[in-house]
Amino acid sequence: MTYETAQPERSAIDALPGTVVLDFGANWCGYCLAAEPLIKEGLAGVQVRHVKVEDGPGRALGRSFRIKLWPTVVVMKDGQEVARVVRPVSSDEVRVALARAGGA
């Protein structure tokens, strides 16, 4: 699954119900490529919306979340950020972040 270049509006993300996982990065990023299987494993077996968002200079959505390093996984629950994992080194980090969304 590749990072999508189309950028949803922040207001659209904030309006999404339930648990949403935003995965900010870039398709050419070595850290992102290394973390991809960990993120995928951390999300396995749960019903959440996973949105891979290409980030970079001039990308408004990433700036609105103050993304500094890739990949950054932001877990949202009913439009509110509840957890964040920067450059995960294990799938457990992603699972713990999901658990903060309560029952995801």
QUINORCOR-V777212 format. One record per run of one state. SS is the DSSP state (H for helix, E for strand, - for the rest). FROM is the first residue (numbers start at 1). TO is the last residue. If there is no record, write none. Layout:
# QUINORCOR-V777212
SS/FROM/TO + SS/FROM/TO
This chain:
# QUINORCOR-V777212
-/1/3 + E/4/4 + -/5/9 + H/10/14 + -/15/18 + E/19/25 + -/26/29 + H/30/43 + -/44/48 + E/49/54 + -/55/59 + H/60/64 + -/65/71 + E/72/77 + -/78/79 + E/80/86 + -/87/90 + H/91/99 + -/100/104
